[in-house]
Amino acid sequence: MITDNVTVSNRGYIILPARIRKEMNIKSGTKILLSREDNKIILQPVSSFTEKLSGLTTGSFGENADHVKEYIDKERKDRSV
């Protein structure tokens, strides 16, 4: 376990050290889940649903934009018959 000391501001803010942000790919706008376990505070980055889904269908409908367009055009044609 790696530990770092941080200070809580008078408004309750803490700054995550740059090293940790880089290692955990935490960027501006990243959602953080905060939970409490006894006397510990646990912070966990939460991936967005969109990020989890991105790339899920890569290659399923074609290898490039032209192939995908051909696939969509074919499906539209088949449905109109």
N, CA, C and O atoms as CSV, one atom per row, in Angstrom:
chain,resi,resn,atom,element,x,y,z
A,1,MET,N,N,0.842,-1.173,0.000
A,1,MET,CA,C,0.000,0.000,0.000
A,1,MET,C,C,0.887,1.236,0.000
A,1,MET,O,O,1.851,1.333,0.759
A,2,ILE,N,N,0.540,2.174,-0.866
A,2,ILE,CA,C,1.270,3.433,-0.944
A,2,ILE,C,C,0.440,4.488,-0.224
A,2,ILE,O,O,-0.772,4.574,-0.421
A,3,THR,N,N,1.087,5.276,0.599
A,3,THR,CA,C,0.361,6.321,1.327
A,3,THR,C,C,0.925,7.696,0.986
A,3,THR,O,O,2.111,7.849,0.695
A,4,ASP,N,N,0.046,8.685,1.030
A,4,ASP,CA,C,0.419,10.083,0.834
A,4,ASP,C,C,-0.325,10.905,1.868
A,4,ASP,O,O,-1.456,10.580,2.229
A,5,ASN,N,N,0.298,11.959,2.342
A,5,ASN,CA,C,-0.376,12.901,3.238
A,5,ASN,C,C,-0.971,14.024,2.414
A,5,ASN,O,O,-0.300,14.605,1.561
A,6,VAL,N,N,-2.231,14.326,2.673
A,6,VAL,CA,C,-2.887,15.463,2.045
A,6,VAL,C,C,-3.555,16.273,3.143
A,6,VAL,O,O,-3.801,15.754,4.232
A,7,THR,N,N,-3.848,17.525,2.873
A,7,THR,CA,C,-4.464,18.407,3.857
A,7,THR,C,C,-5.870,18.759,3.402
A,7,THR,O,O,-6.104,19.021,2.222
A,8,VAL,N,N,-6.786,18.762,4.326
A,8,VAL,CA,C,-8.158,19.158,4.030
A,8,VAL,C,C,-8.246,20.671,4.171
A,8,VAL,O,O,-7.833,21.230,5.187
A,9,SER,N,N,-8.789,21.338,3.142
A,9,SER,CA,C,-8.927,22.798,3.190
A,9,SER,C,C,-10.083,23.178,4.107
A,9,SER,O,O,-10.835,22.319,4.567
A,10,ASN,N,N,-10.212,24.478,4.366
A,10,ASN,CA,C,-11.299,24.934,5.237
A,10,ASN,C,C,-12.670,24.723,4.590
A,10,ASN,O,O,-13.690,24.805,5.275
A,11,ARG,N,N,-12.709,24.455,3.293
A,11,ARG,CA,C,-13.970,24.161,2.602
A,11,ARG,C,C,-14.178,22.658,2.420
A,11,ARG,O,O,-15.152,22.243,1.793
A,12,GLY,N,N,-13.284,21.848,2.955
A,12,GLY,CA,C,-13.419,20.403,2.883
A,12,GLY,C,C,-12.788,19.759,1.663
A,12,GLY,O,O,-12.968,18.563,1.438
A,13,TYR,N,N,-12.048,20.529,0.869
A,13,TYR,CA,C,-11.407,19.990,-0.323
A,13,TYR,C,C,-10.130,19.252,0.032
A,13,TYR,O,O,-9.434,19.609,0.983
A,14,ILE,N,N,-9.830,18.215,-0.747
A,14,ILE,CA,C,-8.508,17.591,-0.703
A,14,ILE,C,C,-7.984,17.548,-2.129
A,14,ILE,O,O,-8.759,17.471,-3.081
A,15,ILE,N,N,-6.695,17.596,-2.268
A,15,ILE,CA,C,-6.060,17.519,-3.582
A,15,ILE,C,C,-5.407,16.156,-3.699
A,15,ILE,O,O,-4.576,15.780,-2.872
A,16,LEU,N,N,-5.795,15.407,-4.746
A,16,LEU,CA,C,-5.156,14.115,-4.986
A,16,LEU,C,C,-3.801,14.367,-5.632
A,16,LEU,O,O,-3.715,15.119,-6.602
A,17,PRO,N,N,-2.751,13.759,-5.118
A,17,PRO,CA,C,-1.425,13.965,-5.703
A,17,PRO,C,C,-1.399,13.571,-7.185
A,17,PRO,O,O,-2.055,12.611,-7.588
A,18,ALA,N,N,-0.647,14.311,-7.982
A,18,ALA,CA,C,-0.566,14.088,-9.430
A,18,ALA,C,C,-0.163,12.649,-9.753
A,18,ALA,O,O,-0.689,12.055,-10.695
A,19,ARG,N,N,0.750,12.098,-8.990
A,19,ARG,CA,C,1.210,10.728,-9.248
A,19,ARG,C,C,0.044,9.739,-9.184
A,19,ARG,O,O,-0.068,8.851,-10.028
A,20,ILE,N,N,-0.803,9.894,-8.201
A,20,ILE,CA,C,-1.949,8.994,-8.040
A,20,ILE,C,C,-2.961,9.222,-9.161
A,20,ILE,O,O,-3.515,8.267,-9.706
A,21,ARG,N,N,-3.203,10.498,-9.503
A,21,ARG,CA,C,-4.141,10.787,-10.593
A,21,ARG,C,C,-3.670,10.162,-11.896
A,21,ARG,O,O,-4.474,9.605,-12.643
A,22,LYS,N,N,-2.381,10.248,-12.173
A,22,LYS,CA,C,-1.839,9.663,-13.407
A,22,LYS,C,C,-1.936,8.144,-13.376
A,22,LYS,O,O,-2.372,7.530,-14.350
A,23,GLU,N,N,-1.535,7.535,-12.270
A,23,GLU,CA,C,-1.557,6.072,-12.154
A,23,GLU,C,C,-2.965,5.511,-12.298
A,23,GLU,O,O,-3.151,4.433,-12.862
A,24,MET,N,N,-3.964,6.242,-11.786
A,24,MET,CA,C,-5.333,5.746,-11.784
A,24,MET,C,C,-6.191,6.379,-12.882
A,24,MET,O,O,-7.406,6.190,-12.921
A,25,ASN,N,N,-5.540,7.133,-13.774
A,25,ASN,CA,C,-6.214,7.774,-14.905
A,25,ASN,C,C,-7.407,8.619,-14.444
A,25,ASN,O,O,-8.489,8.556,-15.028
A,26,ILE,N,N,-7.194,9.403,-13.397
A,26,ILE,CA,C,-8.225,10.300,-12.875
A,26,ILE,C,C,-8.008,11.665,-13.500
A,26,ILE,O,O,-6.959,12.286,-13.327
A,27,LYS,N,N,-9.024,12.125,-14.235
A,27,LYS,CA,C,-8.932,13.408,-14.921
A,27,LYS,C,C,-10.053,14.303,-14.444
A,27,LYS,O,O,-10.941,13.866,-13.712
A,28,SER,N,N,-10.012,15.550,-14.856
A,28,SER,CA,C,-11.073,16.490,-14.521
A,28,SER,C,C,-12.409,15.909,-14.972
A,28,SER,O,O,-12.547,15.481,-16.118
A,29,GLY,N,N,-13.378,15.893,-14.085
A,29,GLY,CA,C,-14.694,15.359,-14.400
A,29,GLY,C,C,-14.891,13.903,-14.028
A,29,GLY,O,O,-16.012,13.399,-14.098
A,30,THR,N,N,-13.819,13.208,-13.632
A,30,THR,CA,C,-13.948,11.814,-13.219
A,30,THR,C,C,-14.818,11.737,-11.976
A,30,THR,O,O,-14.613,12.480,-11.016
A,31,LYS,N,N,-15.784,10.840,-11.999
A,31,LYS,CA,C,-16.642,10.629,-10.832
A,31,LYS,C,C,-15.887,9.752,-9.837
A,31,LYS,O,O,-15.197,8.808,-10.221
A,32,ILE,N,N,-16.029,10.079,-8.545
A,32,ILE,CA,C,-15.357,9.351,-7.474
A,32,ILE,C,C,-16.418,8.834,-6.506
A,32,ILE,O,O,-17.276,9.593,-6.056
A,33,LEU,N,N,-16.356,7.562,-6.191
A,33,LEU,CA,C,-17.235,6.976,-5.185
A,33,LEU,C,C,-16.534,7.076,-3.845
A,33,LEU,O,O,-15.411,6.595,-3.696
A,34,LEU,N,N,-17.176,7.690,-2.874
A,34,LEU,CA,C,-16.608,7.853,-1.545
A,34,LEU,C,C,-17.382,6.943,-0.600
A,34,LEU,O,O,-18.609,7.010,-0.530
A,35,SER,N,N,-16.661,6.094,0.127
A,35,SER,CA,C,-17.325,5.231,1.104
A,35,SER,C,C,-16.533,5.267,2.405
A,35,SER,O,O,-15.347,5.596,2.431
A,36,ARG,N,N,-17.217,4.922,3.466
A,36,ARG,CA,C,-16.595,4.939,4.791
A,36,ARG,C,C,-16.662,3.533,5.356
A,36,ARG,O,O,-17.707,2.884,5.334
A,37,GLU,N,N,-15.529,3.077,5.860
A,37,GLU,CA,C,-15.432,1.764,6.483
A,37,GLU,C,C,-14.750,1.958,7.828
A,37,GLU,O,O,-13.543,2.190,7.892
A,38,ASP,N,N,-15.527,1.863,8.902
A,38,ASP,CA,C,-15.033,2.156,10.249
A,38,ASP,C,C,-14.413,3.561,10.261
A,38,ASP,O,O,-15.113,4.551,10.049
A,39,ASN,N,N,-13.112,3.642,10.507
A,39,ASN,CA,C,-12.477,4.966,10.564
A,39,ASN,C,C,-11.679,5.272,9.289
A,39,ASN,O,O,-10.764,6.095,9.311
A,40,LYS,N,N,-12.030,4.606,8.176
A,40,LYS,CA,C,-11.330,4.825,6.910
A,40,LYS,C,C,-12.274,5.458,5.898
A,40,LYS,O,O,-13.466,5.150,5.868
A,41,ILE,N,N,-11.740,6.329,5.085
A,41,ILE,CA,C,-12.460,6.895,3.951
A,41,ILE,C,C,-11.829,6.306,2.701
A,41,ILE,O,O,-10.614,6.372,2.517
A,42,ILE,N,N,-12.657,5.734,1.851
A,42,ILE,CA,C,-12.175,5.069,0.645
A,42,ILE,C,C,-12.686,5.831,-0.573
A,42,ILE,O,O,-13.886,6.071,-0.699
A,43,LEU,N,N,-11.785,6.207,-1.462
A,43,LEU,CA,C,-12.131,6.895,-2.700
A,43,LEU,C,C,-11.861,5.955,-3.867
A,43,LEU,O,O,-10.765,5.409,-3.991
A,44,GLN,N,N,-12.862,5.769,-4.721
A,44,GLN,CA,C,-12.703,4.899,-5.880
A,44,GLN,C,C,-13.204,5.612,-7.121
A,44,GLN,O,O,-14.337,6.093,-7.141
A,45,PRO,N,N,-12.366,5.689,-8.174
A,45,PRO,CA,C,-12.852,6.276,-9.423
A,45,PRO,C,C,-13.938,5.372,-10.008
A,45,PRO,O,O,-13.848,4.146,-9.942
A,46,VAL,N,N,-14.960,5.999,-10.579
A,46,VAL,CA,C,-16.063,5.259,-11.179
A,46,VAL,C,C,-16.058,5.555,-12.671
A,46,VAL,O,O,-16.184,6.709,-13.082
A,47,SER,N,N,-15.913,4.510,-13.481
A,47,SER,CA,C,-15.951,4.690,-14.927
A,47,SER,C,C,-17.363,5.028,-15.360
A,47,SER,O,O,-18.337,4.528,-14.797
A,48,SER,N,N,-17.463,5.874,-16.360
A,48,SER,CA,C,-18.790,6.199,-16.864
A,48,SER,C,C,-19.322,5.010,-17.652
A,48,SER,O,O,-18.556,4.212,-18.192
A,49,PHE,N,N,-20.628,4.906,-17.707
A,49,PHE,CA,C,-21.273,3.820,-18.442
A,49,PHE,C,C,-20.869,3.875,-19.912
A,49,PHE,O,O,-20.662,2.841,-20.546
A,50,THR,N,N,-20.760,5.084,-20.447
A,50,THR,CA,C,-20.377,5.261,-21.845
A,50,THR,C,C,-18.969,4.734,-22.089
A,50,THR,O,O,-18.725,4.068,-23.095
A,51,GLU,N,N,-18.041,5.022,-21.183
A,51,GLU,CA,C,-16.672,4.534,-21.342
A,51,GLU,C,C,-16.630,3.016,-21.309
A,51,GLU,O,O,-15.883,2.394,-22.065
A,52,LYS,N,N,-17.430,2.419,-20.433
A,52,LYS,CA,C,-17.455,0.961,-20.353
A,52,LYS,C,C,-17.972,0.338,-21.641
A,52,LYS,O,O,-17.510,-0.730,-22.045
A,53,LEU,N,N,-18.925,0.996,-22.285
A,53,LEU,CA,C,-19.513,0.454,-23.507
A,53,LEU,C,C,-18.700,0.757,-24.761
A,53,LEU,O,O,-18.813,0.053,-25.765
A,54,SER,N,N,-17.879,1.809,-24.703
A,54,SER,CA,C,-17.147,2.190,-25.906
A,54,SER,C,C,-16.242,1.056,-26.358
A,54,SER,O,O,-15.522,0.452,-25.563
A,55,GLY,N,N,-16.298,0.787,-27.635
A,55,GLY,CA,C,-15.480,-0.271,-28.204
A,55,GLY,C,C,-16.084,-1.658,-28.097
A,55,GLY,O,O,-15.515,-2.624,-28.606
A,56,LEU,N,N,-17.229,-1.768,-27.443
A,56,LEU,CA,C,-17.849,-3.069,-27.233
A,56,LEU,C,C,-18.196,-3.760,-28.544
A,56,LEU,O,O,-18.076,-4.981,-28.650
A,57,THR,N,N,-18.620,-3.000,-29.537
A,57,THR,CA,C,-19.026,-3.592,-30.810
A,57,THR,C,C,-17.997,-3.386,-31.915
A,57,THR,O,O,-18.299,-3.594,-33.091
A,58,THR,N,N,-16.802,-2.986,-31.552
A,58,THR,CA,C,-15.768,-2.737,-32.549
A,58,THR,C,C,-15.578,-3.968,-33.434
A,58,THR,O,O,-15.361,-5.077,-32.946
A,59,GLY,N,N,-15.665,-3.749,-34.728
A,59,GLY,CA,C,-15.461,-4.834,-35.687
A,59,GLY,C,C,-16.702,-5.672,-35.944
A,59,GLY,O,O,-16.676,-6.525,-36.832
A,60,SER,N,N,-17.777,-5.469,-35.214
A,60,SER,CA,C,-18.977,-6.289,-35.384
A,60,SER,C,C,-19.716,-5.975,-36.678
A,60,SER,O,O,-20.349,-6.855,-37.261
A,61,PHE,N,N,-19.643,-4.738,-37.126
A,61,PHE,CA,C,-20.400,-4.323,-38.302
A,61,PHE,C,C,-19.492,-3.922,-39.460
A,61,PHE,O,O,-19.975,-3.454,-40.491
A,62,GLY,N,N,-18.213,-4.094,-39.305
A,62,GLY,CA,C,-17.257,-3.744,-40.347
A,62,GLY,C,C,-15.968,-3.239,-39.737
A,62,GLY,O,O,-15.897,-2.906,-38.554
A,63,GLU,N,N,-14.962,-3.192,-40.573
A,63,GLU,CA,C,-13.639,-2.803,-40.090
A,63,GLU,C,C,-13.365,-1.311,-40.221
A,63,GLU,O,O,-12.424,-0.792,-39.621
A,64,ASN,N,N,-14.195,-0.620,-41.011
A,64,ASN,CA,C,-14.009,0.824,-41.157
A,64,ASN,C,C,-15.359,1.470,-41.430
A,64,ASN,O,O,-16.378,0.785,-41.521
A,65,ALA,N,N,-15.361,2.781,-41.560
A,65,ALA,CA,C,-16.614,3.521,-41.717
A,65,ALA,C,C,-17.368,3.115,-42.977
A,65,ALA,O,O,-18.598,3.048,-42.971
A,66,ASP,N,N,-16.644,2.844,-44.053
A,66,ASP,CA,C,-17.307,2.438,-45.299
A,66,ASP,C,C,-18.016,1.094,-45.135
A,66,ASP,O,O,-19.135,0.917,-45.617
A,67,HIS,N,N,-17.368,0.152,-44.460
A,67,HIS,CA,C,-17.995,-1.157,-44.227
A,67,HIS,C,C,-19.244,-1.027,-43.364
A,67,HIS,O,O,-20.252,-1.684,-43.622
A,68,VAL,N,N,-19.177,-0.183,-42.345
A,68,VAL,CA,C,-20.332,0.036,-41.472
A,68,VAL,C,C,-21.475,0.651,-42.274
A,68,VAL,O,O,-22.628,0.248,-42.121
A,69,LYS,N,N,-21.160,1.628,-43.128
A,69,LYS,CA,C,-22.186,2.256,-43.966
A,69,LYS,C,C,-22.821,1.220,-44.891
A,69,LYS,O,O,-24.042,1.199,-45.049
A,70,GLU,N,N,-22.013,0.369,-45.497
A,70,GLU,CA,C,-22.537,-0.686,-46.363
A,70,GLU,C,C,-23.460,-1.622,-45.581
A,70,GLU,O,O,-24.517,-2.013,-46.076
A,71,TYR,N,N,-23.066,-1.971,-44.388
A,71,TYR,CA,C,-23.881,-2.844,-43.538
A,71,TYR,C,C,-25.233,-2.182,-43.233
A,71,TYR,O,O,-26.279,-2.820,-43.346
A,72,ILE,N,N,-25.204,-0.921,-42.852
A,72,ILE,CA,C,-26.441,-0.202,-42.519
A,72,ILE,C,C,-27.334,-0.087,-43.749
A,72,ILE,O,O,-28.542,-0.306,-43.662
A,73,ASP,N,N,-26.744,0.255,-44.896
A,73,ASP,CA,C,-27.531,0.362,-46.133
A,73,ASP,C,C,-28.185,-0.970,-46.491
A,73,ASP,O,O,-29.346,-1.004,-46.899
A,74,LYS,N,N,-27.450,-2.059,-46.339
A,74,LYS,CA,C,-27.990,-3.394,-46.629
A,74,LYS,C,C,-29.138,-3.729,-45.683
A,74,LYS,O,O,-30.162,-4.258,-46.115
A,75,GLU,N,N,-28.976,-3.424,-44.395
A,75,GLU,CA,C,-30.035,-3.691,-43.424
A,75,GLU,C,C,-31.282,-2.869,-43.738
A,75,GLU,O,O,-32.398,-3.378,-43.632
A,76,ARG,N,N,-31.109,-1.632,-44.116
A,76,ARG,CA,C,-32.251,-0.782,-44.479
A,76,ARG,C,C,-32.972,-1.334,-45.697
A,76,ARG,O,O,-34.202,-1.360,-45.749
A,77,LYS,N,N,-32.188,-1.776,-46.680
A,77,LYS,CA,C,-32.771,-2.328,-47.901
A,77,LYS,C,C,-33.558,-3.595,-47.576
A,77,LYS,O,O,-34.677,-3.773,-48.058
A,78,ASP,N,N,-32.973,-4.482,-46.753
A,78,ASP,CA,C,-33.636,-5.742,-46.394
A,78,ASP,C,C,-34.940,-5.484,-45.640
A,78,ASP,O,O,-35.900,-6.237,-45.808
A,79,ARG,N,N,-34.995,-4.456,-44.828
A,79,ARG,CA,C,-36.200,-4.155,-44.051
A,79,ARG,C,C,-37.295,-3.512,-44.884
A,79,ARG,O,O,-38.472,-3.591,-44.534
A,80,SER,N,N,-36.916,-2.882,-45.972
A,80,SER,CA,C,-37.923,-2.207,-46.800
A,80,SER,C,C,-38.584,-3.155,-47.802
A,80,SER,O,O,-39.559,-2.787,-48.457
A,81,VAL,N,N,-38.070,-4.335,-47.917
A,81,VAL,CA,C,-38.628,-5.313,-48.871
A,81,VAL,C,C,-39.825,-6.014,-48.301
A,81,VAL,O,O,-40.416,-6.866,-48.966
